[in-house]
Amino acid sequence: MILSWFRKPKIVTEVAGNEIVVTLPGTNFRVIYTHMGKGQLVANSFSSAKRVGEKSTITFPKFLALAWAAANAKAREIGWVV
């Protein structure tokens, strides 16, 4: 038996130029972080509009917390942050 509160949502990170795009599939949740140099990431674009009939299991603030962690992990992986 899998307990639902132990499941983490599947966060997707993609690198596009000097940006890291973080999304949550099945929702319109998206945040774009821009690499500003010297190990700095700045969130510069957010999207939280709900789709008609969407039943998200996560709130946008919770998504932002997960997105920040995912973006930092990706930035470390590609050498933007030490």
N, C-alpha and C positions, 0 to 999 in steps of 0.2 A: 504494500500500500504506500503510495506517495502522498505525503501531506502537502497540501497546496501552499502553505505559508513557507515551505522550504524551497519551493521552486523559484528561481530567479528568472525574470523576463529575459528574452534573447535580445540583447543590444547589439546592433551592427555598427561597426566603425569603418569608414572608408577615407582614404587620403586622396585629396584632389588639389594638386599644387601645394600651396602653403596653408591649406585648410584641412581640418579633420571634421568629417560629417558623421554625426551620431544619430541613428534612427532606431525606432522600435517598430518592427514589422507588424502589420495589422492595425496600425494607428497612423495618425498624421503627426505624431510627436517627432520633432527633429530639432537639433541644435548644431550650429556650425561654429567651430573654434578655429581662430586664425593664429598661426604661428607668427609671433612678433619679434622673434630673435631672442637671444640670451635666455633661453629656457622659458619664455613666456607664452602662454596660450590665453587668448581673449575670446570669450563668447560674443559673437557678433550678429547672430541671427537665431531666432526661436520660432517654432511653429507648434501650436498645441490645439489647433482646431479639431473638433471631433467630427468623425464621419457619421452620416445618418445611420442609426441602428448600431453604432459601435458600442461594445461593452468592454471597455478597457479594464483590466484587472490592476492597473497601476495609475496613480495620480501623476499629474505633470510634475509637481515638485519632487516626487520620488524618482521619476524618470530623470530629472535634471541631476540629482545626486548620483545616480548610476551612470549617466552620460559623462559627467565630470571625471569619474573614476576611470571609465573606459577610454576617454580621450587622453588622459594622462598616461595610461598604460600604453596606448598606441604611440604617443609622443616619445616615450622612453624606448619603445621597440625600434622606432625609426631614427633615434638619435637626436631628437629635438630637445629633449629634457634629460638631464643626467640623474 
